[in-house]
């Protein structure tokens, strides 16, 4: 399991995201996550923002 996670993290495994594009629930969830990330990044600064981005 650890090897799979490492491979995924380092880009050695790429998910086929085209299946997700067809799912309206996935699209909505991804949109909400993106919007929330943008809001959070605007609120954070300095060390907190750096920690979030790493």
DSSP file (Angstrom, degrees, kcal/mol; ACC not computed):
  #  RESIDUE AA STRUCTURE BP1 BP2  ACC     N-H-->O    O-->H-N    N-H-->O    O-->H-N    TCO  KAPPA ALPHA  PHI   PSI    X-CA   Y-CA   Z-CA
    1    1 A X     >        0   0    0      0, 0.0     4,-2.2     0, 0.0     5,-0.2   0.000 360.0 360.0 360.0 -42.8    0.0    0.0    0.0
    2    2 A X  H  >  +     0   0    0      1,-0.2     4,-2.6     2,-0.2     5,-0.2   0.907 360.0  53.0 -60.5 -41.4    2.8    2.4    0.9
    3    3 A X  H  > S+     0   0    0      1,-0.2     4,-2.8     2,-0.2    -1,-0.2   0.898 108.0  50.9 -61.6 -40.8    4.4    1.9   -2.5
    4    4 A X  H  > S+     0   0    0      2,-0.2     4,-2.4     1,-0.2    -1,-0.2   0.923 111.4  47.5 -63.1 -44.4    1.2    2.7   -4.3
    5    5 A X  H  X S+     0   0    0     -4,-2.2     4,-2.5     2,-0.2    -2,-0.2   0.898 112.8  48.7 -65.1 -40.5    0.8    5.9   -2.3
    6    6 A X  H  X S+     0   0    0     -4,-2.6     4,-2.6     2,-0.2     6,-0.3   0.932 111.6  49.4 -64.1 -45.0    4.4    6.9   -3.0
    7    7 A X  H  <>S+     0   0    0     -4,-2.8     5,-2.4     1,-0.2     6,-1.2   0.903 112.8  47.6 -60.8 -41.2    4.0    6.1   -6.7
    8    8 A X  H ><5S+     0   0    0     -4,-2.4     3,-1.1     4,-0.2    -1,-0.2   0.921 112.2  49.5 -65.0 -44.3    0.8    8.2   -6.9
    9    9 A X  H 3<5S+     0   0    0     -4,-2.5    -2,-0.2     1,-0.3    -1,-0.2   0.900 112.2  47.0 -62.1 -42.7    2.5   11.1   -5.0
   10   10 A X  T 3<5S-     0   0    0     -4,-2.6    -1,-0.3    -5,-0.2    -2,-0.2   0.331 117.8-109.5 -87.4   8.9    5.5   11.2   -7.2
   11   11 A X  T < 5S+     0   0    0     -3,-1.1    -3,-0.2    -4,-0.2    -4,-0.1   0.619  84.9 122.4  79.8  12.1    3.4   11.0  -10.4
   12   12 A X  S   <S+     0   0    0     -5,-2.4     2,-0.4    -6,-0.3    -4,-0.2   0.683  75.8  47.1 -80.2 -16.9    4.4    7.5  -11.4
   13   13 A X  S    S-     0   0    0     -6,-1.2     2,-0.5    -9,-0.1    -2,-0.2  -0.992  74.6-166.8-120.9 130.0    0.7    6.6  -11.3
   14   14 A X        -     0   0    0     -2,-0.4     2,-0.2    -3,-0.0    -6,-0.0  -0.973  15.6-133.8-121.1 129.7   -1.8    8.8  -13.0
   15   15 A X        -     0   0    0     -2,-0.5     2,-1.3    -7,-0.1     3,-0.1  -0.498  20.0-120.0 -77.8 146.0   -5.5    8.5  -12.5
   16   16 A X    >   +     0   0    0     -2,-0.2     3,-0.9     1,-0.2     4,-0.3  -0.736  35.0 178.7 -84.7  95.9   -7.8    8.5  -15.5
   17   17 A X  T >>  +     0   0    0     -2,-1.3     4,-1.6     1,-0.2     3,-0.6   0.538  59.9  89.1 -81.3  -5.1   -9.8   11.6  -14.5
   18   18 A X  H 3> S+     0   0    0      1,-0.3     4,-0.7     2,-0.2    -1,-0.2   0.839  83.7  57.9 -62.6 -29.5  -12.0   11.5  -17.6
   19   19 A X  H <4 S+     0   0    0     -3,-0.9     3,-0.5     1,-0.2     4,-0.3   0.861 105.1  50.6 -65.6 -34.0  -14.4    9.2  -15.7
   20   20 A X  H X4 S+     0   0    0     -3,-0.6     3,-1.3    -4,-0.3     7,-0.3   0.833  98.7  65.7 -72.6 -31.7  -14.8   11.9  -13.0
   21   21 A X  H 3< S+     0   0    0     -4,-1.6    -1,-0.2     1,-0.3    -2,-0.2   0.784  99.7  52.4 -61.4 -26.2  -15.5   14.6  -15.5
   22   22 A X  T 3< S+     0   0    0     -4,-0.7     2,-0.7    -3,-0.5    -1,-0.3   0.604  90.7  87.7 -85.6 -12.0  -18.8   12.8  -16.5
   23   23 A X    <>  -     0   0    0     -3,-1.3     4,-2.3    -4,-0.3     5,-0.2  -0.794  62.4-159.8 -94.1 113.7  -20.0   12.6  -12.9
   24   24 A X  H  > S+     0   0    0     -2,-0.7     4,-2.2     1,-0.2     5,-0.2   0.825  92.5  54.8 -63.9 -30.7  -22.0   15.7  -11.9
   25   25 A X  H  > S+     0   0    0      2,-0.2     4,-2.3     1,-0.2    -1,-0.2   0.905 109.2  47.7 -68.2 -40.3  -21.5   15.0   -8.2
   26   26 A X  H  > S+     0   0    0      2,-0.2     4,-2.7     1,-0.2     5,-0.2   0.928 111.2  51.0 -64.5 -45.2  -17.7   14.8   -8.7
   27   27 A X  H  X S+     0   0    0     -4,-2.3     4,-2.3    -7,-0.3    -2,-0.2   0.925 112.0  46.4 -58.3 -46.0  -17.7   18.1  -10.6
   28   28 A X  H  X S+     0   0    0     -4,-2.2     4,-2.4     2,-0.2    -1,-0.2   0.907 113.1  49.1 -65.0 -42.7  -19.7   19.9   -8.0
   29   29 A X  H  X S+     0   0    0     -4,-2.3     4,-2.4     1,-0.2    -2,-0.2   0.907 112.0  48.5 -63.9 -41.7  -17.5   18.5   -5.2
   30   30 A X  H  X S+     0   0    0     -4,-2.7     4,-2.3     2,-0.2    -1,-0.2   0.887 111.0  51.0 -65.7 -38.9  -14.3   19.5   -7.0
   31   31 A X  H  X S+     0   0    0     -4,-2.3     4,-2.4    -5,-0.2    -2,-0.2   0.925 111.1  47.4 -64.0 -45.2  -15.7   23.0   -7.7
   32   32 A X  H  X S+     0   0    0     -4,-2.4     4,-2.5     1,-0.2    -2,-0.2   0.911 111.6  50.9 -63.4 -42.6  -16.6   23.5   -4.0
   33   33 A X  H  X S+     0   0    0     -4,-2.4     4,-2.2     2,-0.2    -1,-0.2   0.915 111.0  48.7 -61.9 -43.0  -13.2   22.3   -2.9
   34   34 A X  H  X S+     0   0    0     -4,-2.3     4,-2.2     2,-0.2    -2,-0.2   0.921 112.2  48.2 -62.4 -44.9  -11.5   24.7   -5.3
   35   35 A X  H  X S+     0   0    0     -4,-2.4     4,-2.1     1,-0.2    -2,-0.2   0.910 112.3  48.6 -63.2 -42.3  -13.6   27.6   -4.1
   36   36 A X  H  X S+     0   0    0     -4,-2.5     4,-2.5     1,-0.2    -1,-0.2   0.868 109.4  53.0 -66.9 -36.4  -12.9   26.8   -0.5
   37   37 A X  H  X S+     0   0    0     -4,-2.2     4,-2.6    -5,-0.2    -1,-0.2   0.919 108.6  49.9 -64.2 -42.8   -9.2   26.5   -1.1
   38   38 A X  H  X S+     0   0    0     -4,-2.2     4,-1.7     2,-0.2    -2,-0.2   0.915 111.8  48.2 -61.7 -43.1   -9.1   30.0   -2.7
   39   39 A X  H  X S+     0   0    0     -4,-2.1     4,-1.4     1,-0.2    -2,-0.2   0.931 112.2  48.9 -62.6 -46.0  -11.0   31.5    0.2
   40   40 A X  H  X S+     0   0    0     -4,-2.5     4,-1.9     1,-0.2     3,-0.3   0.906 108.6  53.0 -62.2 -42.5   -8.6   29.8    2.7
   41   41 A X  H  < S+     0   0    0     -4,-2.6    -1,-0.2     1,-0.2    -2,-0.2   0.846 107.2  52.6 -63.6 -32.9   -5.5   31.0    0.8
   42   42 A X  H  < S+     0   0    0     -4,-1.7    -1,-0.2    -5,-0.2    -2,-0.2   0.820 112.0  46.4 -69.9 -29.6   -6.8   34.6    0.9
   43   43 A X  H  < S+     0   0    0     -4,-1.4    -2,-0.2    -3,-0.3    -1,-0.2   0.773 102.9  74.3 -83.3 -27.6   -7.3   34.3    4.7
   44   44 A X     <  +     0   0    0     -4,-1.9     2,-0.3    -5,-0.1     3,-0.0  -0.513  56.6 173.0 -87.3 153.9   -3.9   32.8    5.5
   45   45 A X    >>  -     0   0    0     -2,-0.2     3,-1.1     0, 0.0     4,-0.8  -0.972  44.9  -4.8-149.6 166.6   -0.6   34.5    5.5
   46   46 A X  H 3> S+     0   0    0     -2,-0.3     4,-2.2     1,-0.2     5,-0.2  -0.205 125.4   0.0  57.0-131.3    3.0   33.9    6.4
   47   47 A X  H 3> S+     0   0    0      1,-0.2     4,-2.7     2,-0.2    -1,-0.2   0.850 132.3  55.5 -63.2 -38.1    3.8   30.6    8.0
   48   48 A X  H <> S+     0   0    0     -3,-1.1     4,-2.1     2,-0.2    -1,-0.2   0.922 110.1  45.5 -62.5 -44.0    0.2   29.3    8.0
   49   49 A X  H  X S+     0   0    0     -4,-0.8     4,-2.1     2,-0.2    -2,-0.2   0.906 112.5  51.5 -65.9 -40.9   -0.1   29.8    4.2
   50   50 A X  H  X S+     0   0    0     -4,-2.2     4,-1.0     1,-0.2    -2,-0.2   0.915 109.7  49.7 -61.7 -43.4    3.3   28.2    3.7
   51   51 A X  H  < S+     0   0    0     -4,-2.7     3,-0.4     1,-0.2    -1,-0.2   0.899 110.7  50.3 -62.9 -40.5    2.3   25.2    5.7
   52   52 A X  H  < S+     0   0    0     -4,-2.1    -1,-0.2     1,-0.2    -2,-0.2   0.891 110.2  49.5 -64.8 -39.3   -0.9   24.8    3.8
   53   53 A X  H  <        0   0    0     -4,-2.1    -1,-0.2     1,-0.2    -2,-0.2   0.630 360.0 360.0 -79.6 -13.6    0.8   25.0    0.4
   54   54 A X     <        0   0    0     -4,-1.0    -1,-0.2    -3,-0.4    -2,-0.2   0.449 360.0 360.0-100.0 360.0    3.4   22.3    1.3
